[in-house]
Amino acid sequence: MGQYEFLDKINYPEDLRSLGVDDLPIVCNEIRDFLIDTLSGVGGHFASNLGVVELTVAIHYVFNTPTDRLIWDVGHQTYPHKILTGRKNLLKTVRKFNGISGFPKREESPYDTYNTGHAGTSISQLLGEAVSRDLLGKDYNCLAVIGDASIATGMALEAMNHGGHIAPNCLVILNDNYMSISKNVGSISNYLNNIISSHIYNKWKRLYYTFLKWLPLIGPALKVFSKKMERSFKYAFTPGGLFEDLGFVYIGPVNGHDVSKLVKMLTKIKDLDGPILLHVISQKGKGYIHAENDPIKYHGVTPFDRLNGNMVTKEGHISYSNLVGEVLIHLTQKSPKIVAITPAMIEGSGLNKYSQKFPKNIFDVGIAEQHSVAFAASLLGGGAIPFMCIYSTFMTRALDQMVHDVSLMNLPVRFVIDRAGCVGPDGETHQGLFDLGFLCTLPSMYILSPSNAQYLIESLFFMENFNDGPISVRFPKDSEMIKNIDFNNYKTLTPGKSVVVSKGDDITLLAIGSMVSIAIKVSDKLKESGITCTVIDLLWIRPLDLETINKEISETKHFAILDESYLDSGASGYILNRISPKLLNRFLKTFSFPPQPILHGERVEVLHYFKLDEEGISSELLSLISMT
C-alpha cells in the first residue's frame, strides 16, 4: 500500500476529477506533505508552492486541462501543477541536470502552455489565446494565474487595459499573498461574489441593459446611471475598483485555502461572459511553520532539515550578493548620498541587512525594471549616488531606459549586475548570458567584470566616486570563503588596467570574470602537454587594456577568449575589433555558450556539458593547435 490515500493514485488531472469534492482537502494535505518531504531533500522554490496548493487542485478539478488553456505567471509556483500533470515522481529531480525545470516548460508537458520565468507575461498570453480561440471558432476556457507582485508590472496592466477594451471571455486569477480579510469584509464580499457570479444575475443584467438600450430618450441616460450605481455599490464593499475600471468583472477576495469554496466559485464563473478577475487570498509557506513565519527566507531553499527548517549552507562562505550588501552598508555609512534601487529583489540582491539599516536609502520599486532604471538616473539630478542592483536576466527588460535615459545623457548610474553568466539550477529564463553584448554597445558605458570577491569589493569602492558616465559591475551567482571582510585593505583600481595572472610562451588566454579560475586550470592542464599559457584577467572590459593585451599576444603564438556569455552576445566581438589587426591571425577561438537555450543544473555540470570547463577547453585548444 502506498504512502498516500489519494495522491498515490493521481497521475493526471482526470484522476483528480474522478474524486468527490469532499476528498479534495485530503488531496491538498497530501500534496503539501509531498512537497515538504521532497524539497527538504533536493531544494527548490518552496514557500510560493505551499501557498498555491488548494488553488492548483481546484483549477485542475474544475477546468478541462490541457484543452482549457492554463497559463502561469513567473512559474516558480508550479510544483503542485507538475505533481498533478504526470511529473509527480520526477519532482525529486527539479532544477537538477537532466531533471525537470523549476518553471513551466512546454517541452516537458502539454499542460505547460508557455515557458515562463519572468513576471507579468501571463495576461498578454491569455488574451492572445482567447482571441485566437474566438477567431477560429473554437470552444475552450482560457485562464491565467498571476501573483500580487506581477499584477503591478507595467506589462500586466497594459494587457488588462487591452483586455477590457476587446473583452474576450477569459479568467485572470490574482493570487494575493499579502492582503488579509476581516470577518465583516469577508462575509459581505462572499455574499456579493455569490450574486456577481450567479448566472441568473448575469442573465437578467444583460436583459436589463438591452431593455434600456431600446428605451427612447431616457434609455442611454438610465444605462449610464445604472452602471455608475452598480460600480459605486461594488466599490463600497470590494477592493476591485481598479480592475473594474480596466473592464474586468471583479470577484473577490476569496479564501485561497478553502478548496471546496474555490471549486464552487470556479465552477460558477468559468462560463461567464467577458474578462473576469478572481481575487484569491493565499499564504506563502502555508502548512510549514518555518516558511509561514519567514516566506522570504524560504522562497527558494537548499536541502533542509524538515523538523527544524535549518538549511544546508557552505560554512564560512559569503555569497557575492550578500557581499555587495555589506559593501554598500560600509559606503553608505560614509556617504549618506548613496541610494540602492532594486526591482523586487531586496533579498536576492543581498540588500536585506542594508534595507534594515538604511530604510530611507533603499527603494524596492517592485517588478518594474524600466521604471527602476529611469528612476535611478533621475536621482542624480538632486545629488544622490544611485546603485542600481539588478539581475542580469532582468536587466534586458530595461534596455531602452539604459540607452535613452542613461547612456545617451552620459549619466553616472552605478549598475550592480548580479547573476551574470550561467546561473545553474535557475535555468534558461534566468541565464545572465546577454548583458555583455549590449553593455559593450552602450555609448559611454564603463564595464567591470571582477573574477573574485576582492576585485568585486574594489570595483564597488571605485564606482562610488566615479562620475565620468554610467558604469557597470557584473558578477556570477557564486560565493567565496571569507573569514573577515577588511574594508580598509583594498587597492584603488585604475580604469582600463587588466591583470596578468601568469606568463607563458604558447597561448594567451583572455579571461572574463568567472572564467579566470577556469583559465588558470586550463593553463595547468596544458602545461602537462608542454604548452605554456599567459593568462590575463581582463577585469575591465571597457575601457579595454589594449596595451597589455597586444603586448602579451605578440609574445605568444596564439590567443583565445574565455567568456561566460552567449557567443554572439558576449564581449568577444568587442575585443576582437580592438586588438591590433596584425595579431588576429593568432586567434584560435572564443569559448562561450552556443546560441541555444541553456539547460538547468549545477553550474559545473552545465559548463562540462558545453565543454567550457578545463577539460573541454584544454582538449579543444590542443586540437586547434595541432591543425596550425
N, C-alpha and C positions, 0 to 999 in steps of 0.2 A: 504494500500500500504506500502511496506517495506521501510527501510531507504535508501537502495542502489538499483540503477537501474539494475545492473548485479549480484553483489555478493549475493544478497538475493536468486537468482535462481541457484547459483553454489554450489553444494554439493560434486561433484566428478569431476575428470578431463574430463570425457566425456561431462559434462555440459559446461565446458570451451571450449572444442573443437567444440561445436556447434555454437560458436560465430565467427564473422568475425575478421580478423586481426586488422581492424580499431577500433574495440571495446576494444582491449586489454589494451591500455593506460588508459582507464577509469576504467577497472577492477583493474589495478595496483594501481591507485589512491584510489580506494575503499578499497582494501586490506590494503594499508598503513594507511588509516584513521581508519580502523577497529582495526589494531594493536595498534595504538597510544591510541585510546579510551579504548580498553580492558586492555592493560598493564599499563596504568596510574592508573587503579583501583586495579590491582592484583599484579603488578610487574612481573619480569622475565627477560630473556635475551632480549635486546631491540635494540641497535644500529646495531648489526650484522643482525638482521632480517629485519630492514628497508632497509638495503643495498642490500638485495638479492631478493627483491620482483619481479622485472622485469625478472630476470634470472629464478626464480621458475616458473613464469607464462609461460615463453617461453618454458621451458623444458616440462612441462605437456601438453602444447599445441601441441608440435611437436612430442613427444615420446608417445608410447602407454603403459604408466604405468598402472598397475604394471607388465604387461607382459614383457615390457622392464625394465631391472633392473637398478634402480636408487639408488646410494649409496652416502650417505652424510658423509663427514669427520667431526669429532668432533660432529656436530649435533646441536649446540646451535643456528644455523641459520635456523632451520626447521619449525618455526611457520607459515610462509606463505604456506609451503608444507602441514602442518597439516590442515590449513584452506581449502585448495583445495582438501583434501582427506578424507572428511567425519567427520572432527573434529572441524569445524568452531564454532559450538555452545558450544563446550567443552573448548575452549581456555581460558575462564574465570576461569577454574579450573586448569590451567597449574601450575605444581610444588606443587599443593595442595594435602593434604592427600586424597587418593582415586580419585584424578583427573588425568589428562593426564600428561605424562612426559615432561620435558623441552628438551628432546633429542629424537631421533628416537627410537622406541620401537616396536619390532616385534609383541609383544603380543597385541598391540593397533590396528595395521592395516597391511594389506598385502602390503601396499605401503611403509612401513618401512622395507627395506631389511635386515638391521642389527641394533642391539642395539649399539649405538655409544656415547662415551663421552670423549674419549681420542683422541689425534691428530695423524695423519699420517697413519691410518689403511686402508683408503679407496682404495688406488691404489692396494694394495695386494689383497683386497677382489674383486676388479674389475677384476683383472687378473684371479683369481680363477673362478669367474662367467663366464668369456669369454672362458676360456679353457674347463670348464665343458660343456658349450653350444656346442662348436665345437666337443668335444669328443663324445657327444651323438647325433650329427647331428641335433640340434635344430636351430631355426631361430628367434632371437630377438636381440635387441640392449642392450649393457651394457655401462653405463656411471657413472662417479663419479664426485662429486663437492668437490674441496679441496681449502682451503684458502692459502694466500701467506705465512702465518706463518707455516702452516702444511706442505707445499710442501718442506720446507727446512729440515724437520726431516730426520734422517738417514733412518728410515723405508720407507718413501715415495721415497727417492732417490734410495734405494736398489730395491724397487718394479719397479721403472721406468727403472732401468738398466736391470732388468729381463724382463720387458715388451718389451723393444726394442729388446731383444735377441729372444724371442719367437714370437713376432709380431702378436698377435691376433687382430681382429677387435674390437676396444674399443675406448671410448672417455673419456679423462680427461678434466674437465673444471676447470681451475685455476681462482678462484675468488680473484682478487687482489684489496686490499683496499687502497694501498699506492701510486702506480705509477700514474703519470699524463701524458697526451699525448699532445704534441704541435700540432698545426693545421697541420703543414707540415708533421710531422711524422705520424699523424693520417690519413691524406689523402693518403700518399704513402702506408701505411700498409693496408688501406681499399682496395686500388687498387690491391695490391699483394694478399690479402686474397681472393678477388673475383677470381683471377687466380688460386691460390693454391687449393681452394675448388671446382673449376669447374670440373664437371665430364668429360667434353671434354678434359681438360688439363690433368687430371689423366689418361684417356684412352690413349691419344697419348704418354704420358710419359712412360706408360707401354710398348706400342708398340715400342717406340724408343729404350728402353733399351733391349727389346727382340731382336730387329734387330741387335743391337751392339753385343750382345752375340754370334750371328752366323757369324759375320764377321771374316774371318781368320786373324790371326796375330795381326792386329791393333784393333780388336773389344774390347778385355779386357782393353787395354790401353785407348781407347776412352771412355769406360764406366766410368773408374776411373776419367778421366779428366772432363767428363760431370758432374759427381756428385760433384766434387770439385767446379766447376764453379757455379752449382746450389746452393750449400751450401754457397759459398762466396757471391753470389748475395743476398741471403736471410739474411745472417749475416749483410750485409751492411745496410739493411733497416728495419729489425725486430730484437727484443731482444731475440729471441728464440734459440740462438745457443746451449746452454746447452741441451735443450730438443731434438734438432736435433741430437746432439752427442749421446744422450741416445737412439736414434732410434725412436723418436716420430716425426710425421709431426706437425710442429708448425704453428698455425694460430692465428694471433692477433697482437697487442691488439685491442679489440673491446669495444665499449661503453656498459657497463652493465646496463645502464638505458634507453636504446632505445629498447623497447620490440619488435618493428616491425623489426628492423635490427637483433636482436637476433633470432627471429623466422626464418627470411630468412636465416641467417647463419647456424643455427642448421639443418634446412631442407636440405641445400646443403651438409653438411658434415656428416650427420648421416649414410649414406650408403657408405662412402669412406672406402677403404680397409686399414688395418693396424692400429696401435695405433696412435691416433690423440690427440694433446693437443690444446685446445681452451683457449686463454688467454683473460679474461674478466676483465675490469676495473670497479670497483664499489666504492661507497662512503658509509662508515658506517654511520648510522644515517640519511640516505637520506630522506628528506621530513619533518624532525622535527629539527628546527633550533638549539635547545639546544644540541641535540645529534650530529648534524653535527659539531658544534663548539667544543664539548668535547666528542668524541666517547668512550674514555676510561671510563670516569665517568658514561656514560650511557650504557656501555656494559651490565651490569646487574643492574636492578633497583628495588627498593622497590616502593610501590604505590607513585605516584607523581601528582602534580598539572599540568594539561595539558597546562594551559596558561603560567605559569612562569617556569615550569620544576622543581620546588622545591620538593625534595623527603621527605617522612616521615622518621624521624630518632628518636632514643631514646635520649632525652635531657640529656646531661651530661655524656653519655656513651662513652667509647672508646673501639674499637674492640681490641682483643688480637693481631691481625695482625698489626694494627697501633701502638699499644704499643711496639711491637718488633722494629718497625721502629724508634720510639722515643728513645728507649734504645740504639740502635746501633748508632744513631746520637751522643748521650752522650758519648758512649765508644770511638767512632772514633775521637771525639774532643780531647780526652786524648791520644789516641794511633792511629796515622795515619797508623800503620801497618795493621789495620783491613780492611778486604775486604768482601763485601757482594756479593754473587753469587746467581742468580735465573734463572730458565729456563722459560723465558717469563712470569714471574709473579711479575713484579715490583709493580703494583697496588694491585693485590690480596694479596701479601705478606706484604703489608703495607710499601713499600720501596719508595714510590713516593717522599716524602719530603727528604728522605735520598739521593736519586739519584740527586736531585736538589742541595743539599748542598755539596755532595761529589761525583761529576761525575766521578772522577778518581778512586774512591774506590768501584765502583759497576760495575758488569758485568752481563748484561742480555744476556745469551748465546742463546736465542731462545728456541724452543721446542726441547731440546737436553739434556734430563736428564742424559743419560750415560756420555756424554762429560762433563756436569756440575760437576759431582762428581769427575771424574778423574782430571779435571782442578783444582778444589778446593784443591784436595790433593797435586797437584804439586806446588801450590802457597806456600806451606810450605817450599819448597826447598830453596827459596830465603829469607825466614824470615817473610813472610806475615802471618796474622792471619785470616784464612778463616771462614766465617759464611755462610754455605750452606743453603739458605732459600728455602724450597720446600714444596708442599702439600703432605700429607701422601699418597694419592692415586697415585700421580705421582712418588713417590719415589720407588714404586715397579718396575718401568722401569729401575732403575739404581742399582738393587740388585747385579748384577755381579761386578760392579765397587765398590760397598760398601764392598764386600768381597775381591776382588782381589787387588784393588788399594788403599784401606784404611785400612781395619781391619787386614789383614794378615801382613801388614807392620807396624801396630800399629801407624798410623799417626793421629795426633790430629785435625782432621777436626771437626768443630762445626756444627752439623746438627740441624737446626731450622725447626721443622716439624709442619706445620700448618694443620688445618682441620683434626686433629686426632679424631677418634670416629665417631659418627653419624653426618652427615653434613646436615640433614634435606632436604630442597627442592631440593638440587642438585642431590639427588637420588643415585641409585645403582652404577653407574660408578664412583662416586666421594667419596663413603664412605671411611673413614680412619680407616678401621677395620682390616687391615692386618699387620700394621707396627710393633706392639709389638712382634708378633710371630717371625718375622725374626730378629728384633733388638736383642732379647734375645739370639739368636743363634750365633750372630756375635762375633768372638773372640775379646776380649779386649774392647768391646763397653760399655761405661757408659750410663745410661739412666735415665733421669729426667722426671717426669710427674706431673707438678705443678697443684694444684687444684684451684688456684686463681691468680689474677693479681700480687699481691705482691710476691708470690713464683715464678712467671714467670720472674719478674724483677730480683730477686735474683739468679735465675738459669742462666740467661744471663750474669750477672756480674761474677758468678762463672766460667762460661765457658771461659771467656776472657783469664784468666791466667792458664787454665788447659792444661797441656802438657803431661799427662801420657798416652794418647791414644785418640781414637775417642770418642766423647760424643754427645748425642742427647737430645734435649728437645722437647717434644710433647705436643700440647695443642689443644683444640677444636675450632671450629668456633663459637666464643661467644664474648660477650662484658661485660664490667663492669662499674659501676658508679665510676668514679674517678674525683674528683674536681681538684686536683693539684698533679702532679707526682713529688714526692720528691726523687730524686736520691741519696741524701745524707743520707737518713734514711732507710737503708736496712741492713739485717743481712748477715753475711758470712755463707754460707751453709757448713755443714760438710758432706762429701761423705758417703752415706750409712746410713744416720740418718733420720728415719721417725718421724712423729708427732702423738702423742696420743691426739686425739681431745676430747674424753670423756671416762669415765670408767664405766663399768657395771659388772654384775656377771654371765650373762647367755650366751651371744653370743659376739664373737669378729668379727667385720666386717672389713676386709682388703679391703680398697677402693683405687682405682687408679684414679688419676687426676679428671676428670669431674664427677666421680661417688661419690666423697667425699660428696658433698652437698646433694646428694640423700641418702647416708648412714646416714647422720645426721637426715634427715626427717624420714627414716625408724626407727631409734633409738627412735625418739619422738613418732612415731606411736605405736611401740611395747610396749613402757612404759605404754600406755593405757591398755594393756593386762597384765600388771605386769611383763613384761620381760625387763631386762635392758641390754644395749649393751656397749661394748667397741668399739669405732670407731678409727681406725688407718688410717691416711692419709700417705700412703706409701712414697710419694714424690720421693724417689729413688727406681727404680725397679732394677737397677744394679749399684753399689753393694746393696744387699738387707739387710735390718736391721734385721737380724735373731735374734739377742739378744732380741730386743724389741718384735718382732713377737712371738717368742717361749714363752717368759715370759707372755705376755698378753693372749695368747691362753691357757696356762697352768692354768690361773686363772679364766677361764670361762668354761662352759660345752660344748660349740660348737663354731665353726667358719665358716665363709663363705667369699667368694671373690666376689667383685663387680668390673667388668672390662668391659668398653665400647668398646669391640672388638668382633670379631667372637670367639666362644667358643674354637675352635681348632687352632686359630692363635693369641691368646692373651697371657697374662703373667701368666695365671693360672697354666699351666703345669710347667713352670719355677719355680714358687713359691712353688708348692706342692712338687717338687723334692728336695727342700732345707729345708723345715720345718722338724723339728725333727720327725722321724718316729713314735715315741711313742704317738705323738699328732694327727696323721692323722685320728684316729678313731673318732675324734670330728668334722671332716669336714662334712658339710651339703651339700653345693652346690656352684658352680661358677655361678653367674648371669651375663650372657653375651648373645650376639646375636646367634641364631641358624645358621647353615651353609646353608643359602639360600639368594637370592637377597633381599636386604632391601628396602622397599618402600620409595618413596619420600613423603615429608610432613614436617610440623614443627617438630623439634626435640622432643618436649614434646609429640606430637601425636604418633610419631614412638616409643618412649620409652614406652608409655602407651599400644600400640598395642602388643608389645612383652613382656609386664608385667615386664618392667625394671624400672618402676617408684616406688615411695614409696608404693603405694597401692599394686602393683603386687608383689614386693619383700617381703613386710611385711606379706602379705597373704600366700605366699609360705613358708616363714620361720615358720610361725605358724603351717602350715600343717605338715612340716617336723619335727618340734619339738614334735608334738603330736604323731608321729609314733616312736619316740625314747624312 
